[in-house]
Amino acid sequence: MEGTLFPNRPAFPVPTTKPSSNPNHNRLKFNTSSLPLPPLIPLNQQQQSANSFPLDSLLQHLLHISAPVKSSLTSSHVVPSHNQDSLSAHFRKDDAVSLGTAGGNDAGSLDFLPLKCKLLLDSILEQPVSNSHSFFDSVKSELLREIDLMSLLKGLDISGSSEKAILLFEWVVVNLDASNSDKLDNQIIELMVKILGRESQHSVTSKLFDVIPYKDFTLDVRAWTTILHAYSRSGKYDKAIALFDFMKGRSLNPTLVTYNVMLDVYGKKGRSWNKILDLLDEMKSVGLEFDEFTCSTVLSACGREGLLEEAKSFFDELKLSGYIPGTVTYNSLLQVYGKAGIYNEALSVLREMEEKNCPPDSVTYNELVAAYVRAGFQDEGAAFIETMAQKGIMPNAITYTTVIDAYGKAGKEDRALSLFRQMKESGCVPNVCTYNSILGMLGKKSRVDDMMEIISDMKSNGCKPNRVTWNTMLVMCGNKGMQKYVNRVFQEMKNCGFEPDRDTFNTLISAYGRCGSEISASKMHEEMIKAGFSPCITTYNALLNALARRGDWRASESVVLDLRNKGFKPNETTYCLMIQSYSKGGNIRGIERIAKEIYDGHIFPSWMLLRTLVLANFKCRSLVGMERAFQEFLKNGYKPDLVLFNSMLSIFSRNRMYDRAQDMIHFIRENGLKPDLVTYNSLMDMYARAGDCWKAQEVLNGLLEGNGRPDLVSYNTVIKGFCRQGLMQEAMRTLTEMTNRGIRPCIVTYNTFVAGFSARGFFQEVDEVISYMIEDNCRPNELTYTTIVDGFCKAKKYKDAMEFVSRIKEKDGLYGEESMQRLVSRIRENMES
C-alpha cells in the first residue's frame, strides 16, 4: 500500500550534518550548580490552579442579563416565542381567527363585562406583572366565589394582556379546592387552551394540564390538539400518546393538524418508524390528504434517527402518488442528508428543485451549508454565504451559526469568532443560538474572558439567555473534579426560573458522567423519569458517554442492548461512543466489529464515525485498522482535519514508515492547513526515530523562530533523538535550553538520559542523574532501575549491577523490597543466559 495515496510524494529530507564539535565547550553535568531547575510550583498552588475556575464571574455576568421567572407552575416567561416550528405557526394562525371572533359583536369591546368585573379588570391591568400574584391573593374571595372568571379572562385577553390572563389562570388552578372546583368549566378551559396555544406557551400548558383533570371536560378537537402540541413541545411524548388515544376513545375525529402533531410526537420520541407508518395509513383511510407539514414532519423524523433509506423511499412514494413537493418538503429532505453530511446527495436535491422550478430559500441553503460542514468542509460551507448573497438570498442567523458551530467543533475558535464579527458587520443580528454556540466552543477551551465578552455582547443586543444557554454552562462544567460547579450552575439555572427539561436532564447525566460521578448521573436519570420525561436515544448516549470515558465497554454493551430492547435504533453518536469505549478499554476486537458493519454497509459511514474510527485505532496503535479507516474516509469524499493528519503522521513515524509520514506532511500543505504543535512534535519524533537527531533539532528551532511555544514533549523528543545517537552533551544542551524556558523535566526526560548513559556504560553519569532526580522530587520508577540494570548486564558487569541494586536504598529509601528482588532476579537471569 505504500505510496499509493499520493503519487507525487516529496523526497525524504537529506539528513543535515551535525555542527562541528567545540573542544573548549564545557561539559554539562547533572548537578544543581551547572543545571539549575525552574522554581517548583508549591503543591497547594498546583491544586488551586487545577481546580480553580472563575465560575462566579461568569455566573454574575449571566445572572445580570437573565430575568428570573416567578410563576407557580411554569418556568417559562409568558411572552410569545419567536423561534417556533411550522406547526406552532399553524396554530397561531388558526387561533388568531377563532379568538378574533370569540366575542361575536363585542369583539374588541368590553361592554359585555359586568360593572364589578370591569372594575376588577382595571385594577389587574394597573398592576405590574411582578405584583400580579400578590394582588390576586388580596382579592382571593372575589376571584374564586364572586366574579365571572370566564368574562374576566376574556376581558384581559381582549385588552391585550394575555400574559396576565395566563398568570390569573395559573393562580386559579393552584388555589382551587373541593368547595370551588366547579369554577373551571369547558368554556374557560377552551378559551385558555387557545390563548396558550396562540402565545406558544407549551411548557405552561403541559404543566397546567398535569394538574387539571382534563378528562373531566368536554373540549373540541382544536383544544385537544393544542394540548397535544404542548405535550409534544415539552417532551412529554407518552402523555401526548395517551391523550390521543383518549380523544379517539371519545369518538372525536382527529383533524389533519392533529395527525401532524402526532407524527411530530412519534418522530421526536424515536424508535417509532412503524407507528409513523401506521398513522400515515390511518390518515389515508379517513380521506385526509398529506400537506407540507405532514411530509416535512415525517422526513424530519427520518433525519433525527439517520433513517436515510426510509426517507428516500417515503419521498419517492410521495412523487409516485402524484404529490408535488414544495420548498418545505425539499428542505426537510435536505436536512436528512445534511445531518448525515452527505453533501453530494444534498446537491442533487438542490438540482432537482431547480429542474422542478421549486425556488430554494434561505432554509435550503442553510441545509446545504450544514451538509458541507458535517463532511468536514467548513470553509466550503462558509463560501456558501457569499453564494447566497449573489443569488439574492440573504444569509440569516441560522446560516452563520451553522458555520460558526462547525468551526468551533473543529477547534478553529478564532475562525469562528472572525465569522461572528463578519456576521455583525453584515447587519445580521446574532440570536441566542449563535451566542450559545460561541459560549459552548469557548467553554471547552476555558476562554473565560472571551465568554464574558460574549455575554456582554448578548446584553448590548438585548438577547436574553435561554435554557440552552444554561445547558451550555452545565456542559462546560462537566469535567473531572468539577461536580460542585455543575451543582452550582444547576441551582442558579432553577433560581432564574428555568426548570429542567429533557435536554437539561440529558446534559446533567452527561456532565456528571464526565465529572466521574456515576451516582449523580444515575440519580439524574431517575429524576428525569420522575419528572415525566421519557428517556430517548440522547439519554442513552449520555449514559454511554460517562461509561466511554472510563473504558467500561462491557457496561456500554449492556446499555446498547437495553436501548435496542426498548425499540431504539443506535445512531451515529451511539456508535462513536461505543468505539471510544472499546478504544479506552483496549478492546480492539470491539472496534473491528463495528468497523466491519460500517464497511459492509450496515452502518452509514458518516464523517464523524469514520473520524472516530481512525482515532480509536490510533489510540490502540492498530496501523492496519487505522489505514483502512482513513482510506474509507477519503473514499467517501470527506475532508480530513489536522487532528486526523497528525494521528496518521504519528502512527507512520512510530512504525518507521517515513515515506508515508512524508505523504501526510505533503497532504497537510495541500489542504491549506497550518501545522500545530502536535504536527511539529510528530515531525521531531519521526526524525528522532529515523536517527536524524539534527533534523529533529532543526524542526524545534523552526518552531521557536516562528514564535511557537515548544512543550515538554517537544524537548523530550529531541533529547531522545540525541540520546539514541550517543550525543549526550547535545542532549544535555537541549535540557539546559528547556529548563531556561521554565519547563521542568519529568520522569520520561530522566529515564531517557538514564537509557542513553547506561547504553554507553557511563554509570557515573547515571548516578548523577539519579541524585538529581531525587533532589528534584521526581523519584525514579521501576523502569529507571530496570534500564540501569540492563545497561550493566549488557556490559557484562553483573557484580557492579548487584552492587548498584544493594545501594538503591541509600538514595531511594522508599523503593520496595519486592521491586528490589525483581531487579536481582533480572540480573541472575542475564548471568545464566
HURAPE-V845482 format. One record per run of one state. SS is the DSSP state (@ for helix, = for strand, . for the rest). FROM is the first residue (numbers start at 1). TO is the last residue. If there is no record, write none. Layout:
SS_FROM_TO / SS_FROM_TO
//
This chain:
._1_42 / @_43_51 / ._52_54 / @_55_65 / ._66_85 / @_86_100 / ._101_103 / @_104_106 / ._107_114 / @_115_126 / ._127_128 / @_129_138 / ._139_139 / @_140_146 / ._147_148 / @_149_158 / ._159_161 / @_162_175 / ._176_177 / @_178_183 / ._184_185 / @_186_198 / ._199_201 / @_202_211 / ._212_213 / @_214_216 / ._217_220 / @_221_233 / ._234_236 / @_237_249 / ._250_255 / @_256_269 / ._270_272 / @_273_285 / ._286_291 / @_292_305 / ._306_307 / @_308_320 / ._321_326 / @_327_340 / ._341_342 / @_343_355 / ._356_361 / @_362_374 / ._375_377 / @_378_390 / ._391_396 / @_397_409 / ._410_412 / @_413_425 / ._426_431 / @_432_444 / ._445_447 / @_448_460 / ._461_466 / @_467_476 / ._477_482 / @_483_495 / ._496_501 / @_502_514 / ._515_517 / @_518_530 / ._531_536 / @_537_550 / ._551_552 / @_553_565 / ._566_571 / @_572_584 / ._585_587 / @_588_599 / ._600_606 / @_607_619 / ._620_622 / @_623_635 / ._636_641 / @_642_654 / ._655_657 / @_658_670 / ._671_676 / @_677_689 / ._690_692 / @_693_705 / ._706_711 / @_712_724 / ._725_727 / @_728_740 / ._741_746 / @_747_759 / ._760_762 / @_763_775 / ._776_781 / @_782_794 / ._795_797 / @_798_811 / ._812_816 / @_817_832 / ._833_833
//
